[in-house]
């Protein structure tokens, strides 16, 4: 996972710009239609009314790779493209009319998020209840003791303790998105690697450490993978959601950027709240000390409207949150729940399995559109 400055773009939103693109067109005269389909996603096909005299249409895609199929009365044109594509091709409407279609690539991840279908609390597909290791787990006790986490958290209120631990992880471990995740996937092993000279961890590594630190202090926490809509975009982000007993809600924290978000009352916001406010265009306050590796400030506009807007489309987390949850091993089963908007490409099967023969680990995934069940309180 790379820094968000090198992000590829997210999704499929197709737009025909009629008013600014027609040549010799007559506004208000809509005699023809043009159907546009990207890849084989027939349910996302869109029909556009085209002014009778239009001879030039611009077609923008936010999807970074795929195929555009344009269907007219007497013609079907298929054009493969990637994010560098910019070209023109002709579609024949009928025996007497041709239209020049200009294809180009446009970046607007916030628009993609805002156009996503709302999650569906009526989705009753079942998945196991989320569970959490107790602070009395022997390995979590060892983690808390070795790194003096009670002292790092301090004697303040709950939120200050939660933030102090996030600041400590951020300041202790550099983020390096080019570093592959280690075979060992627990906080003790990851911190030991850093202490012995490893030049940083990716965002999942930081989130793994922070998750187990919270659990060791008695705070229910999860590692949450935040993913884009575009399945060809391999860049995503991993953060934590930690439960506040004081506020009876989840709170989003991002150790990579030392970041958290607040509403107008100064209460930390959840991942779902940040996502919803981006969709609605409402204000979100980012803590002023947010930064990347203490070398550059995390600028609110890029971080929120580009990077997070791209990656808050869908979510994945493990059913169980504990010490070494994602550590692979012979005979181990790791279960995940995937929260997707109803218009995401992959809705079936409801449950599917895969197997890593090298480690002997079985992976089980459950799909849902129900955000209320996914973000259920512990």
Residue pairs with C-beta under 8 A, 6 or more apart in sequence:
1 177
1 202
1 203
1 204
1 235
1 236
1 237
1 238
2 177
2 178
2 235
3 177
3 292
4 235
4 237
4 302
4 303
4 306
4 307
4 310
5 302
6 235
7 233
7 235
7 306
7 307
7 310
8 64
8 83
8 230
8 232
8 233
8 234
8 235
9 62
9 63
9 64
9 83
9 105
9 107
9 109
9 230
9 233
9 310
10 62
10 63
10 64
10 109
10 112
10 228
10 229
10 230
10 233
10 310
10 313
11 62
11 63
11 109
11 112
11 228
11 229
11 230
11 313
12 38
12 39
12 41
12 44
12 61
12 62
12 63
12 66
12 229
12 230
13 61
13 62
13 63
13 108
13 111
13 112
13 115
14 36
14 38
14 46
14 59
14 60
14 61
14 68
15 59
15 60
16 34
16 36
16 48
16 50
16 57
16 58
16 59
17 57
17 58
17 60
18 25
18 48
18 50
18 51
18 54
18 57
19 27
20 58
21 56
21 57
21 58
21 102
22 51
22 53
22 54
22 55
22 56
22 57
23 54
23 55
23 56
24 53
24 55
25 51
25 53
25 54
25 55
26 51
26 52
26 53
27 51
28 51
29 51
29 52
29 53
30 49
30 50
30 51
30 52
31 50
31 51
31 52
32 49
32 50
32 52
32 72
32 73
32 93
32 97
33 47
33 48
33 49
33 50
34 47
34 48
34 50
34 57
34 70
34 71
34 72
34 91
34 99
35 45
35 46
35 47
35 48
35 70
35 71
35 72
36 45
36 46
36 47
36 48
36 59
36 68
36 69
36 70
36 71
37 44
37 45
37 46
37 68
37 69
37 70
37 71
38 44
38 61
38 63
38 66
38 67
38 68
38 69
39 66
39 67
41 345
43 343
44 343
50 57
50 99
54 99
55 98
55 99
55 100
56 99
56 100
56 102
57 99
57 100
57 101
57 102
58 101
58 102
58 104
59 68
59 70
59 101
59 102
59 103
59 104
60 104
60 105
60 106
61 68
61 81
61 103
61 104
61 105
61 106
62 105
62 106
62 107
62 108
62 109
62 111
62 112
63 230
63 232
64 82
64 83
64 105
64 230
64 232
64 233
65 81
65 82
65 83
65 230
65 232
66 80
66 81
66 232
67 78
67 79
67 80
67 81
68 78
68 79
68 81
68 103
69 76
69 77
69 78
69 79
70 76
70 77
70 79
70 91
70 101
72 91
72 92
72 93
72 94
72 99
73 93
73 94
74 92
74 93
74 94
74 95
75 91
75 92
75 93
77 89
77 90
77 91
77 101
79 87
79 89
79 103
81 87
81 103
81 105
82 105
83 105
84 105
85 103
85 104
85 105
86 103
86 104
86 105
87 102
87 103
88 100
88 101
88 102
88 103
89 100
89 101
89 103
90 98
90 99
90 100
90 101
91 98
91 99
91 101
92 98
93 99
109 228
109 305
109 306
109 309
109 310
110 278
110 305
110 306
110 309
112 229
112 309
112 310
112 313
113 275
113 278
113 279
113 309
113 310
113 312
113 313
114 278
114 279
114 281
116 229
116 279
116 313
116 341
116 343
117 341
117 342
117 343
118 341
118 342
119 339
119 341
119 342
119 369
119 370
119 371
119 372
120 342
120 369
120 370
121 370
121 371
121 372
121 373
122 370
123 342
123 368
123 369
123 370
123 373
124 370
125 350
125 366
125 367
125 368
125 369
125 370
126 366
127 319
127 335
127 337
127 351
127 366
127 368
127 373
128 319
128 335
128 366
129 319
129 376
130 222
130 319
130 320
130 321
130 337
130 376
130 378
131 319
131 320
131 321
131 322
132 215
132 220
132 221
132 320
132 321
132 322
132 378
133 140
133 215
133 320
133 321
133 322
133 323
134 140
135 141
135 144
135 215
135 216
135 217
135 218
137 215
137 216
137 322
137 323
139 186
139 188
139 323
139 324
140 212
140 215
140 216
140 322
140 323
141 216
142 188
143 149
143 187
143 188
143 212
143 213
143 216
143 323
144 150
144 213
144 216
144 217
146 188
147 191
147 213
149 165
149 213
149 216
149 217
150 217
152 164
152 165
152 168
153 161
153 162
153 164
153 165
153 217
154 160
154 161
154 164
156 164
157 246
158 244
158 245
158 246
159 244
159 246
159 251
159 268
161 217
162 214
162 219
162 242
162 244
162 251
162 253
163 253
163 260
165 210
165 213
165 214
165 217
166 210
166 240
166 253
166 255
166 258
166 260
167 258
168 213
169 206
169 209
169 210
169 213
169 255
170 206
170 255
170 256
170 257
170 258
171 258
171 294
172 191
172 194
173 190
173 191
173 194
173 200
173 201
173 205
173 206
173 209
173 255
174 194
174 199
174 200
174 201
174 293
175 200
175 201
175 202
175 203
175 206
175 256
175 292
175 293
176 199
176 200
176 201
176 202
177 202
177 203
178 202
179 198
179 199
179 200
179 201
179 202
179 205
180 202
181 201
181 202
181 204
181 205
182 189
182 190
182 193
182 201
182 205
183 328
184 190
184 193
184 324
184 327
185 208
185 324
185 325
185 326
185 327
185 328
186 208
186 212
186 323
186 324
186 327
187 208
187 209
187 211
187 212
187 213
187 323
190 201
190 205
190 208
190 209
191 209
193 201
194 200
194 201
200 293
201 209
202 238
203 237
203 238
203 239
203 255
203 256
204 223
204 225
204 238
206 238
206 255
206 256
207 223
207 224
207 238
207 239
207 240
207 255
207 256
208 223
208 326
209 255
210 221
210 240
210 253
210 255
211 221
211 222
211 223
211 240
211 321
211 325
212 322
212 323
214 220
214 221
214 240
214 242
215 221
215 321
215 322
215 323
219 242
219 243
220 242
220 243
220 321
220 378
221 240
221 241
221 242
221 243
221 321
222 240
222 241
222 317
222 318
222 321
223 238
223 240
223 317
223 318
223 321
223 325
223 326
224 238
224 239
224 240
224 241
224 271
224 315
224 316
224 317
225 236
225 237
225 238
225 315
225 316
225 317
226 236
226 237
226 238
226 239
226 271
226 308
226 311
226 312
226 315
227 236
227 311
227 313
227 314
227 315
227 316
228 235
228 236
228 310
228 311
228 313
228 314
229 313
229 314
229 344
231 345
233 310
236 311
237 254
237 256
237 307
237 308
237 311
238 256
239 252
239 253
239 254
239 255
239 256
239 271
240 252
240 253
240 254
240 255
241 250
241 251
241 252
241 253
241 270
241 271
241 375
242 250
242 251
242 253
243 249
243 250
243 251
243 377
243 378
244 250
244 251
244 268
247 267
247 268
248 377
249 270
249 377
250 270
250 271
250 272
250 375
250 377
251 260
251 268
251 269
251 270
252 260
252 261
252 268
252 269
252 270
252 271
252 273
252 274
253 259
253 260
253 268
254 260
256 292
257 290
257 291
257 292
257 298
257 303
258 287
258 289
258 290
258 291
258 298
259 286
259 287
259 290
259 298
259 303
260 268
260 269
260 286
260 287
260 290
261 268
261 269
261 273
261 274
261 284
261 285
261 286
261 287
262 268
262 269
262 285
262 287
263 269
263 273
263 285
264 283
264 285
269 277
269 284
270 375
271 312
271 315
271 375
272 371
272 375
274 284
274 304
274 308
274 312
275 312
277 283
277 284
278 284
278 304
278 305
278 308
278 309
278 312
284 300
284 304
286 298
286 300
286 303
286 304
290 297
290 298
290 300
290 303
291 297
291 298
292 298
313 341
313 344
314 338
314 339
314 340
314 341
314 344
315 338
315 339
315 374
316 336
316 337
316 338
316 339
316 365
317 336
317 337
317 374
318 325
318 326
318 334
318 335
318 336
318 337
319 335
319 336
319 337
319 366
320 335
325 334
326 334
328 334
328 356
328 359
328 360
328 361
329 359
329 360
329 361
330 359
330 360
330 361
331 360
332 359
332 360
332 361
332 362
333 361
333 362
333 363
333 364
334 361
334 362
334 363
334 364
335 363
335 364
335 365
335 366
336 363
336 364
336 365
336 366
337 365
337 366
337 368
337 374
338 365
338 366
338 367
338 368
339 368
339 369
339 370
339 371
339 374
340 346
340 347
340 367
340 368
340 369
341 369
342 369
346 367
347 367
347 369
348 367
349 367
350 366
350 367
351 364
351 365
351 366
351 367
352 364
352 365
353 362
353 363
353 364
353 365
354 362
354 363
354 365
355 361
355 362
355 363
356 362
356 363
368 374
